[in-house]
């Protein structure tokens, strides 16, 4: 009898198996599976993320060596390399996307109980994209440049817990603005983004939907000042103006009045923030744009700590399945961070979890006291005959 499960097994318990099975049915992932379940594939890919396995051989060998513990992961046996490779190439990546959204709801429920940095009640998001380089000779479907291949990860980060709440995987040539147009944001939401997302038609659509944005205005944008408010030089606010766009066809695309804030940064000099929110203080608008840096830190963290730069397969389906699994792994790590009272950095959490992944400890005690939580040993079976 085992008195406790491995840390990996307890992390997997955060995945709702009933919802997981519904996704299997929706995407018919068990059809022609020949006994290789979707759960076994999912656990194998997640094991690669947490254990740092670089190849199919490492995944299959790593899971094969733990023998009896495989049962506690919900798997009948360790996968074979060829079987896992075939599943990665053919089982639809959209299935992993569905599991991602299921997992996000679980983590979001926990993050909603934590304090926010900003006092306003509006949900705050930031959006950006990151290029993941691929070798064009190996990944011949991932066209980007003449001699380079790539996929682009478009991401919406929820600042309540800094959780990835929406993602879109495209080829490297996809314009950022085209991905953003797929988003459906709730009324009252605030989105922080860089100048690459300056699009007057998008601004107009969000103004009509009651969605607020904060971005930097592109150089050379033509506008007329309708009203000037009192500036606050003591908070580095040099100007706070209501403007209307006046460039060729700009007014036709966005006839709404906008807010232009001139902010002085000691490193970057004058910065011009464009928004459609007239209620928040100018200093708060500047702080919201500064908070956009969190999505850059997210991209850095996922590339440094998870497997998103080397891939287990060369097909588009295999690459996207692995990337969605990496996002699921990030959600699970964020859950542990939110649940812990220790205040983990993500890199330390990944490193220690990787070392202790298959040890028998109580997960919820371990994340609070990683150096004082002892290993729980399985009870020895009784001997039938005295030695």
Secondary structure as the mmCIF struct_conf table of DSSP 4:
data_model
#
loop_
_struct_conf.conf_type_id
_struct_conf.id
_struct_conf.beg_label_comp_id
_struct_conf.beg_label_asym_id
_struct_conf.beg_label_seq_id
_struct_conf.end_label_comp_id
_struct_conf.end_label_asym_id
_struct_conf.end_label_seq_id
BEND BEND1 UNK A 3 UNK A 4
STRN STRN1 UNK A 6 UNK A 6
HELX_RH_AL_P HELX_RH_AL_P1 UNK A 7 UNK A 12
TURN_TY1_P TURN_TY1_P1 UNK A 13 UNK A 14
BEND BEND2 UNK A 15 UNK A 15
HELX_RH_AL_P HELX_RH_AL_P2 UNK A 17 UNK A 26
TURN_TY1_P TURN_TY1_P2 UNK A 27 UNK A 32
TURN_TY1_P TURN_TY1_P3 UNK A 34 UNK A 35
HELX_RH_AL_P HELX_RH_AL_P3 UNK A 38 UNK A 51
TURN_TY1_P TURN_TY1_P4 UNK A 52 UNK A 52
BEND BEND3 UNK A 55 UNK A 55
HELX_RH_AL_P HELX_RH_AL_P4 UNK A 56 UNK A 65
TURN_TY1_P TURN_TY1_P5 UNK A 66 UNK A 68
HELX_RH_AL_P HELX_RH_AL_P5 UNK A 69 UNK A 72
TURN_TY1_P TURN_TY1_P6 UNK A 73 UNK A 74
BEND BEND4 UNK A 76 UNK A 77
HELX_LH_PP_P HELX_LH_PP_P1 UNK A 78 UNK A 80
HELX_RH_AL_P HELX_RH_AL_P6 UNK A 81 UNK A 90
BEND BEND5 UNK A 91 UNK A 91
TURN_TY1_P TURN_TY1_P7 UNK A 93 UNK A 93
HELX_RH_AL_P HELX_RH_AL_P7 UNK A 94 UNK A 111
TURN_TY1_P TURN_TY1_P8 UNK A 112 UNK A 113
BEND BEND6 UNK A 114 UNK A 114
HELX_LH_PP_P HELX_LH_PP_P2 UNK A 115 UNK A 116
BEND BEND7 UNK A 117 UNK A 120
BEND BEND8 UNK A 122 UNK A 122
STRN STRN2 UNK A 124 UNK A 134
TURN_TY1_P TURN_TY1_P9 UNK A 136 UNK A 138
BEND BEND9 UNK A 139 UNK A 139
TURN_TY1_P TURN_TY1_P10 UNK A 140 UNK A 141
STRN STRN3 UNK A 143 UNK A 143
BEND BEND10 UNK A 145 UNK A 147
STRN STRN4 UNK A 149 UNK A 158
TURN_TY1_P TURN_TY1_P11 UNK A 159 UNK A 162
STRN STRN5 UNK A 163 UNK A 171
TURN_TY1_P TURN_TY1_P12 UNK A 172 UNK A 173
HELX_RH_AL_P HELX_RH_AL_P8 UNK A 176 UNK A 180
TURN_TY1_P TURN_TY1_P13 UNK A 181 UNK A 182
HELX_LH_PP_P HELX_LH_PP_P3 UNK A 185 UNK A 186
TURN_TY1_P TURN_TY1_P14 UNK A 187 UNK A 188
STRN STRN6 UNK A 190 UNK A 192
HELX_RH_3T_P HELX_RH_3T_P1 UNK A 195 UNK A 197
HELX_RH_AL_P HELX_RH_AL_P9 UNK A 200 UNK A 209
TURN_TY1_P TURN_TY1_P15 UNK A 210 UNK A 210
STRN STRN7 UNK A 212 UNK A 216
HELX_LH_PP_P HELX_LH_PP_P4 UNK A 217 UNK A 218
TURN_TY1_P TURN_TY1_P16 UNK A 219 UNK A 220
STRN STRN8 UNK A 223 UNK A 229
STRN STRN9 UNK A 232 UNK A 232
HELX_RH_3T_P HELX_RH_3T_P2 UNK A 233 UNK A 235
TURN_TY1_P TURN_TY1_P17 UNK A 236 UNK A 236
STRN STRN10 UNK A 237 UNK A 245
BEND BEND11 UNK A 247 UNK A 247
TURN_TY1_P TURN_TY1_P18 UNK A 248 UNK A 249
HELX_RH_AL_P HELX_RH_AL_P10 UNK A 250 UNK A 253
BEND BEND12 UNK A 256 UNK A 256
STRN STRN11 UNK A 258 UNK A 265
TURN_TY1_P TURN_TY1_P19 UNK A 266 UNK A 268
STRN STRN12 UNK A 269 UNK A 275
BEND BEND13 UNK A 276 UNK A 276
BEND BEND14 UNK A 279 UNK A 280
HELX_RH_AL_P HELX_RH_AL_P11 UNK A 282 UNK A 291
TURN_TY1_P TURN_TY1_P20 UNK A 292 UNK A 292
HELX_RH_AL_P HELX_RH_AL_P12 UNK A 293 UNK A 305
BEND BEND15 UNK A 306 UNK A 310
BEND BEND16 UNK A 312 UNK A 312
BEND BEND17 UNK A 314 UNK A 315
HELX_RH_AL_P HELX_RH_AL_P13 UNK A 316 UNK A 339
BEND BEND18 UNK A 341 UNK A 342
HELX_RH_AL_P HELX_RH_AL_P14 UNK A 346 UNK A 355
TURN_TY1_P TURN_TY1_P21 UNK A 356 UNK A 358
BEND BEND19 UNK A 359 UNK A 359
STRN STRN13 UNK A 360 UNK A 360
HELX_RH_AL_P HELX_RH_AL_P15 UNK A 363 UNK A 366
TURN_TY1_P TURN_TY1_P22 UNK A 367 UNK A 368
TURN_TY1_P TURN_TY1_P23 UNK A 370 UNK A 372
HELX_LH_PP_P HELX_LH_PP_P5 UNK A 374 UNK A 383
BEND BEND20 UNK A 384 UNK A 385
#
